[in-house]
C-alpha cells in the first residue's frame, strides 16, 4: 500500500511540474536536464575542458550514467546550473538564454520553487540543467 501511494505521489508531482520555457537561445542545446542528480549543493558553472565535463557528467546520474555526449571543446563549452538537494518535488531549473552583454556572457536562469501550501511528493530532488553553447572568452554572469 505504501509503495503504490508513493508512486501515485510521484506521478502527480511529475504531472504538475512546470513546463519548460519556450525555445532555447541560438546555438544552445540541452545535454541533460532533470529532477534528480548527485549534486547536493547549488552550483553554477561554465565547463571548458573534457576532464571537468566527465566529472560533472558522472555526478548527474543517480544510477548508471548515460553515454557522455560528444563536445568539441575547441568550439563549444558547457554550462551547468544545479539547485542542489531539495526536500520535495515541485522544484525546477532551466537555462533560458545565453548571450553576450558587453564584457560579460549573460546566462539567464529560470528557477521555480513550490508554493508553501502545495501538496508535494515527499522525496528528495536535485534539479539541474546542462547545456552546450558556442565557446566564449567572456566572463559568465548568471542571472
C-alpha positions as CSV (number, residue, x, y, z in Angstrom):
1,X,0.0,0.0,0.0
2,X,2.8,2.5,0.9
3,X,4.7,1.7,-2.3
4,X,1.7,2.3,-4.5
5,X,0.9,5.6,-2.7
6,X,4.5,6.7,-3.2
7,X,4.3,6.1,-6.9
8,X,1.0,7.8,-7.1
9,X,2.5,10.9,-5.4
10,X,5.5,10.7,-7.8
11,X,3.2,10.6,-10.8
12,X,1.2,13.6,-9.6
13,X,4.4,15.6,-8.9
14,X,5.7,14.9,-12.4
15,X,2.4,15.9,-14.0
16,X,2.3,19.1,-12.1
17,X,5.9,20.1,-12.7
18,X,6.4,23.3,-14.6
19,X,6.8,23.0,-18.3
20,X,10.0,24.2,-20.0
21,X,10.0,27.8,-21.3
22,X,9.6,28.2,-25.0
23,X,12.7,28.0,-27.1
24,X,16.4,27.9,-26.5
25,X,18.8,30.6,-27.4
26,X,20.5,30.3,-30.8
27,X,23.3,27.8,-30.6
28,X,22.3,26.5,-27.2
29,X,21.5,22.8,-26.9
30,X,20.4,20.8,-23.9
31,X,22.6,17.9,-23.0
32,X,20.8,16.8,-19.8
33,X,18.0,18.1,-17.6
34,X,16.1,16.5,-14.8
35,X,14.9,16.5,-11.2
36,X,17.5,14.0,-9.8
37,X,21.3,14.1,-9.8
38,X,24.1,13.6,-7.3
39,X,24.9,17.3,-7.0
40,X,23.8,18.1,-3.4
41,X,24.8,21.8,-3.2
42,X,23.6,24.7,-5.5
43,X,26.1,25.1,-8.4
44,X,26.5,27.3,-11.4
45,X,29.5,26.6,-13.6
46,X,31.0,27.1,-17.1
47,X,32.9,24.0,-18.2
48,X,35.6,24.4,-20.8
49,X,37.5,21.1,-20.7
50,X,36.8,17.4,-21.2
51,X,38.1,16.2,-17.8
52,X,35.9,18.6,-15.8
53,X,32.9,17.7,-18.1
54,X,33.4,13.9,-17.5
55,X,33.5,14.5,-13.7
56,X,30.3,16.6,-13.9
57,X,28.6,14.0,-16.1
58,X,29.2,11.3,-13.6
59,X,27.6,13.4,-10.9
60,X,24.4,13.9,-13.0
61,X,23.4,10.3,-13.0
62,X,21.8,8.7,-9.9
63,X,22.2,5.3,-11.4
64,X,24.2,4.0,-14.5
65,X,25.4,7.1,-16.4
66,X,24.2,7.6,-19.9
67,X,26.9,7.7,-22.6
68,X,28.7,11.1,-22.4
69,X,27.7,13.4,-25.2
70,X,30.4,14.5,-27.6
71,X,31.5,18.0,-27.1
72,X,34.2,19.7,-29.3
73,X,35.8,21.9,-26.6
74,X,37.7,23.8,-29.2
75,X,34.4,25.3,-30.4
76,X,31.9,24.7,-27.5
77,X,31.7,25.0,-23.8
78,X,29.1,23.6,-21.3
79,X,27.0,25.5,-18.8
80,X,25.6,23.8,-15.7
81,X,23.0,25.0,-13.2
82,X,22.0,22.8,-10.4
83,X,19.7,23.7,-7.5
84,X,21.2,21.3,-5.0
85,X,19.2,19.0,-2.8
86,X,15.6,20.0,-2.2
87,X,13.2,18.3,0.3
88,X,10.3,17.7,-2.0
89,X,9.2,17.6,-5.6
90,X,8.0,20.9,-7.3
91,X,11.4,22.5,-7.8
92,X,12.6,23.3,-11.3
93,X,15.6,25.0,-13.0
94,X,16.2,25.9,-16.7
95,X,18.8,27.9,-18.5
96,X,16.6,30.1,-20.7
97,X,19.0,32.3,-22.6
98,X,22.8,32.8,-23.0
99,X,24.0,35.9,-24.8
100,X,26.9,38.4,-24.8
101,X,26.2,41.6,-22.8
102,X,29.2,43.9,-23.0
103,X,32.2,42.2,-21.5
104,X,30.1,39.5,-19.9
105,X,28.3,36.4,-21.0
106,X,24.8,36.7,-19.6
107,X,23.3,33.4,-18.6
108,X,19.6,33.7,-17.7
109,X,18.2,31.0,-15.4
110,X,14.6,30.3,-14.5
111,X,14.2,28.8,-11.1
112,X,10.9,27.7,-9.6
113,X,10.1,26.6,-6.1
114,X,6.7,25.2,-5.0
115,X,4.3,27.4,-3.1
116,X,4.3,27.0,0.7
117,X,0.9,25.4,0.7
118,X,1.5,22.9,-2.1
119,X,0.9,19.2,-1.6
120,X,4.0,17.5,-2.9
121,X,5.8,14.2,-3.1
122,X,8.0,13.8,0.0
123,X,11.1,12.8,-2.0
124,X,14.5,14.4,-2.2
125,X,15.1,16.1,-5.5
126,X,18.1,17.9,-7.0
127,X,17.0,19.7,-10.3
128,X,19.7,20.5,-12.9
129,X,20.1,21.7,-16.5
130,X,23.2,21.2,-18.6
131,X,23.6,22.9,-22.0
132,X,26.3,23.2,-24.7
133,X,26.9,26.6,-26.3
134,X,29.5,28.2,-28.6
135,X,32.8,28.8,-26.8
136,X,33.2,32.3,-25.4
137,X,36.0,34.1,-23.6
138,X,33.6,36.5,-21.9
139,X,33.2,36.2,-18.1
140,X,29.9,34.4,-17.2
141,X,27.2,36.3,-15.3
142,X,24.4,34.1,-14.0
143,X,21.0,35.8,-13.5
